[in-house]
Amino acid sequence: MAGRTRLILGAVAGAVAFTAVPASAPAATVFGSGSSASVPYLEALFKEYKKVDPSTRFVFTANNGNAGAKDVQDGKSAFAIQTRPPLPSDSGLSYSKLFLDGLCVAVNPANSLNGLKVSQVKDIFLGTVTEWSQVGSNLVSPISAFGRFSTAGLYTFFQSAVLGGATQASNVTALDKDGEVAVAVRGNRAGIGYVGLANSKPSAGVKRLTLEGQPCDASAIITLRYPLTRYAWIVLPARRPNRLATRFGDWVRTSYAAGKVIDRAGAVPAFNAKRPPRRRR
């Protein structure tokens, strides 16, 4: 399965292993697929969820959000993680919001630029603006733009929110995974790309730009001020969804413990940031 990343609860050769179900416990395996940008969050959430239900084993294939939604439609996956809102093509599917994330626009740290307008990002990724000098950068070179393939929910979100429904220009290098965009921008002084919060942290070696004066960080995302704020969604069949996948989604969305994990992993808890009040006895 070239081009795919699998997250597995349990030690499996060639896969990322998070935990092992005790041999004495009956294990139920739940297959999911979808967003590669959500992999850092899922890794942490799967690990924490074993404390809630140690007998459930999750196998997640990071083949991108749109492909994951199609897997659920085709009965290949019990659930998908998606980073764009539902579309008319998502017939037979149920979408539920899990947490907030931001689609950050990032450049190489060698770039003096600190912010852009959404219209300028649009011009860059449609190929109208091709030189850094056109947007006030210190770099005297052509722009190297990096984006995603159409199988990615991030691409669909970016296409709608920034490009006005247009297709990104042919001079944009399309990559398969969210983290690959960050690596490409980090290694190219003239690079720019759109990438999720987890893969654009300072440790990723890229510089997030402000958009319309708003930073791509938790403070502007939780208040929806950042223009490219978005939700991560769990996608299930509208009829007879998998009980274990549904339970996991409910826990991610409502549990205070899950909210802490989401925050530590770099995303923004939308519904479970605060501990619920204790009931009086």
N, C-alpha and C positions, 0 to 999 in steps of 0.2 A: 504494500500500500504506500507507494511513493507519494511524498507531498502531504502525508497525514501524520498527525501526532496523536498518540493514544495515552490517555490518563487512566490508570487502572488501580483500583483498590485491591491490592494483592500482588505478590511478586510474580511477574511474568517476564520471560526473556524478551529483551528488546523494547520493553515498555517502561514508562515512569511508574515506579511502585510507591504507594503512599502508606499502605497498611496491610496487614494480613489478617484475615478472619480466622479466629481460633478453630483448630481442626475439629473440635467437638461441637461447634455451632453450625446449625444448618444455614447455608449461605444461599441467598437469592441474588442473581446477577441482573443488573439493570443496564441496558445499553443506551447511551446517548451520543449525540454528535452536534457539531455546530461551531460556534464562534471560537476562533483561535485567540482573539483579544481577551477572552474571558478565562483562558487557561490558568493564569496566575491566581485568579480568585477561586476558581473551582478546585485547584490543588489544595488551597487552604481550607475551603469549605468541606470538601470530602473528608479531609483529615479530622476536622472537628466533629463532623456528623457521625463518625464511627463511635463517639461517646453516646450518641442518642440511639443508634441502631447498628450495633457491631455485626449483625448478621447480613446486612445488605452490602453487596459488592457492586460498585459502579465502574463501568468501562465507557470512557468518553473518547470519541474520535474527533479531533479538531480539524474538520474538513471545511470550516467556514459556515457562517450563519445561514445563508440561503440554501446551501447544500444540506445542512442539518434539518431545516424545515421540510425540505423535499423528502429526506429520509423518513421523517415522521409520517408524512402523507403516504409514503410507499410501504409503511409498516416495517422499515428496517431499523428504526430507533424508537425507543419508548418515549424519549423526550429530546428536545433540542434546546440549545442556548442561542438566542438571537440578539443582535444589537441594533436592529431597526424596528420600527412599528409594523404591525400587520398590514398586508397588502391584499387587494382583491384576489390575487393568485394563491393566497393561503387558505383555500377552501378546505373545510373539514378540520381546521386546526383551532386550538384555543390558546390565546396569548395572555400571560400574566406577568406583570412587572415584578422584578426581583429587587433591584437596587439601581442607583444612578452611577453613571460613568461619564467621562468627557472624551470627545474626539479631539485630541490636541494636534495643533499644527506645529511641527518641530523643525528646527534647522541645526546645522552643525555649530558647535560653540565658537568657531572661528568667525562666524557671521556677526556683525555688529547690530543687526536688526533685532529689535525687541518686540515689535508688534506689527500687525497688519489689519486692514479692514477685510471683511468677508469678501467684498467685491474684488480686492486685490488677489486674494487666494484663488478666487474663481478665475481671474485672468491668467494666473500662473498655470493652473491645471487645465485650462482650455487652450493654452499655448499662445495666448494673445500677448502676454508679457514673458519674455524669454531671457532677459538680462537682469542681473541683480541691481545694477545701477538704476534701473527703471523704478525701483521701489525703495530707494534710499539706503541700500546696503553699502558697506565698505568694500565688498568684493567686486572686482572688475572681471567678471566671467559669466558665461552662460549659466542659467539655472539648471540644476539636475533635480528633476521632480520624481518622487517615488510614491506609488499608490498601491492599490489592491486590485485583484481580479474580480470579476462580476459575481463569483460564487460567494463573496464576502458580504455579510450584512453591513459591515462598515462602509464598503464601497457604495451600496445602495443608499445608505444614510447620507454619505458625503455627496453623492450625485443629486439627491433631493435637496439637502440643506444648503449646499454651496454652489453646485453647478446648474441649478435650475432645471434639472432633469436631463441635461446634456451629457454626452459621453466624454470622459476625460481624454485629453489630446494624445495623439500617437507618440509624442515624445516623452510621455510619462512612463517610467519603468514600472510595470505591474508586478507585484510580488505576492506570494501565496499566504504568508503569515504576517500578523501584526508585528511580531518581534523582528522579522526580517527587514521591515521598513526602518525600524530604529537602527539596526545594524548598518544598513545602507547609508543612512543620513550621517551616522557617527563616522563612517569611513570616507566621507566625501565632503570637502570644504564647501562645495557649492550646493550641497544637498538640502532638500526640503521634503517633508512627507507628512501624512496624516496618520496618527497612531494613538492608541488608547492610553489611559492614565498609567496603567501598570508598566507599560513598556516605554514610557517617556519620563520616568523618574530620573533624578540626577545621576543615579548609578548607571543609567542606560547610555550616558555619554552624549545626549542631545540636549538642545535648549528649546523649551516650550515658548511659543510666542503668545502674547496677548492678542485677542481678537476683539475689535471694537472697544479696546481699552480694558477688557475683562480677562483675568488670568484663567488658565486652564488648571484650576485647583479646586479643592473641596469647598472652599468658602464661596466661590462663585457658582459652583455646580449645584449645591444644595438649595440655593435661592433661585436657581434657573437663570441667573444673569449671564452666564457664559453662553455664547450663541450656539455652540455645538454640544450642549448638554444632551444626554440621551439616556435611556433606560437599557438595562440588560433584561431580557424577557426569557421566561421558560415557555417552551412551546410543547403542547400536548395534543393528542387527538381530541377533537371535540366530543366524541362518543367513546365511552369505555376507556378512559385514560388509565395508565398503569398506576396502581395504588401506591406503590413504593416511590415512584417518581413524583407523584402528586404530593406525597407526604414530605419529601425532600424539598420541593419547591415552597411549600407552606412554611417549613422551618427556616429556609433562607430568608423569606420575606418578613417573618413575624418574630423570630427568636432574637432576644437580646444578645445571646451568645453568638449567633450568626452575624448580628450587626457589628460586634466587636471584631470578628474575623474579617468581615468586608472592609472595615476601616483600616485594620492593620495591613491588609493585602494591597491597599492603595485605591480602592473604589470608595463610593459614598453611600452609606446606608440611607435608604429613603423612608423606611417605615418602622425601623427597629433600632434607632440610634440611642434611645433612652430606655432605661430599665423601667418596666411597668411598676406602678405603685403596689406596695404590699397590701393584701386584703386584711382588714381588721378581723380579729377573731371574736 
